């Protein structure tokens, strides 16, 4: 287990999760979990702020300040976030991979290495966004083995 708090095969409803000064690989890690109406607030994560794997989660608000790696890292699931705020993310504000489907109503990423990354045939829909003082706004990457030696068409949606 890599999280300061790890939820495995868990159902959450209207939960508030607060984590400060976490030294673990992930401050909060969700694995094969589901839920809605939840909020997360993380400050001073040594590595990833929030890591969501193979889950189905709907958040009212996710806020991560000062993360040593990604503020929010999602893979292999369906995720809906009404408001995502990430600041001072040493890597990406939002990393979306492994065929994830992500919808964000409002995103605000600032003072980070990269605002977002989209990879591995994932889908990302952002209704409204602000990206300020980031070294890189976004990276869209497709690295399927069949594409390494020739050009491929992108099917990413943003």
N, C-alpha and C positions, 0 to 999 in steps of 0.2 A: 504494500500500500504506500502511495506516494504523497498523500495529502495530509495536511494538518487535521483537516476534517474530510473524511471520505464517505460518500453515500454510494452503496452498492445495492442494486435491485430494490431501490427505495422509492416510495411515493411521497411527494411533498406537496402541501397545499397551504398557501398564505404564510410561508415561513420567512423569517428575517434572519439572515446569516451575516454576522459581523466577525471579521478576523483582522487582528493587528499584529504586526511584527512577527510574521511567520517565517521560520527557517526551513520548512519542508520543501520538497520539490514542487508541490502544488499547495497553495493555501487551502483551496477547496477543490475536491475532485468528485465528479459525478460519474458513475459507471452503471450503465443499463438502468437508469432511473427515469422517473417521470414526475411531472408536477406542473402546477400553474399558480400564478399570483404571488410569486416569491420575489424577494429582494436580497441582493448581496452587496455588502460594502466591505472592501478590503483595502487596508493601508499597509505599506511597507512589507511587501512580499519579497523574499530573497530570490525566488525563481518565478514560476507562473502564478498569477493571481487566481484564476479560475480555469480548470480543465474539465471539459465535458466530453465523455466518450460513450458512444452508442446509446444515447439517451433521447428522450422526448420531453423537452423542458420549455416552459413559457414563463418569462420573467417580466415583472413590472419595471424593475430597475436593477442594473448591474453597474456598480461603480468601483473602479480599481485605481488607486493612486500609488505610484512608486513601486513598480514591479521590476525585479531583476531580469526577467525574461519577457514572455508574452503576458499582457494583461488578461486576455481571454483567449483560450485555445479550445476549439471544438473539432470533433471528428466523429464521423459515422453515425449521425443522428439528425433529428429535426429540432430546430431551436428557434424560438420567437422571443425577441427582446423589445420591449416598448422603448426603454431609454438605456443606452449604453454610454457610459462616460469612462474614458481611460486617459490617464495623464502620467507622464514620466515612465513610460514602458521602455525598458532597455532594448527590447526587440520590437514586437508588433503590438499594436493596440488590440487587434482582432486577427486571429489566424483561423482560417476555415479550411478543413481538409477531409479526406477519406469519404467522398461522396455525401457530404453533409448538405442539408437544406436549411438555410438560415434566412430569417426575415427580421429586419430591424427597423422600427418606426423612426427612431431618432438616435443618431450616433454622434458623439463628440470625442475626438481623439486629439490630444495635444502633447507637445514636448516629448515626442517618442521617436524611436529610430524609424519605424514604419507605422502608418495608420492601420493598414490591413493587408493581409495576404489571402489569396484565393487559389486553391490548388486541388489536385486529385479528383477532377470531375465533380466538384462541389458547385452548389448554387447559392448565391448571395443576393438578397434584395434589400436595398436601403431606400427608405422613403425620403428621409431628410438627414443630411450629414454636415458636420463641420470638422475640417481637418486643419489644425493650426500648428505651426512651428514644429512639423515633423520633418525628418530628413528625407523620407520617401512617403508619398501619399498612399500608393497602393501597388501591389505586385500580383499579377495574375499569371499563374504558371500551370502548364500541363506537361507532365513528365511520364506519360504512359510509355512503356518499353517500345511499342511500335512507332513512336514519334521521335525517338532519339536520333535516328539516321535520316529522317525526311521531315518535310513540313506537314503539319497536321492542322485541321480546322479546330477552333476553340468552340466549345459548347457552353462556356461559362456565361451566366447571366448576372448582371450587377445593376 
